[in-house]
Amino acid sequence: MKFKIGSVLFLGIALAAGIGLSSFKKDDDGKGCHVYGKIKFVDYGEDYKIKWVDYGEDLKIKYVDYGEDKEGNWKTVDYGEKYKLKIVTYGEDIKVKEVDYGQGCN
């Protein structure tokens, strides 16, 4: 069986695109547990859309000045961020509640 160069090239490009797209995925569990550290709030170009809630949250967060390397701890920054977040009222990726203690995933 002979393959034309164009068919092989197309197959290679399609395979590479599929691998590239499959490796880019957001949080598998939809909880946002991995979203911690240095956070920047933006109007566009976000990594995740968040919605502030009083109950039914996916993630409880606490704003900190240091120790942001633990789940649920956020430190807001203007540059050098780990995640860019956009605040929305619907269509969110993660529901977030701010707490004084007990931060992390449910």
Buried (B, 14 or more C-beta within 10 A) or exposed (E): EEEEEEEEEEEEEEEEEEEEEEEEEEBEEEBBBBBBBBBBBBEEEBBBBBBBBEEEBBBBBBBBEEEBEEBBBBBBBEEEBBBBBBBBEEEBBBBBBBBEEEBBBE
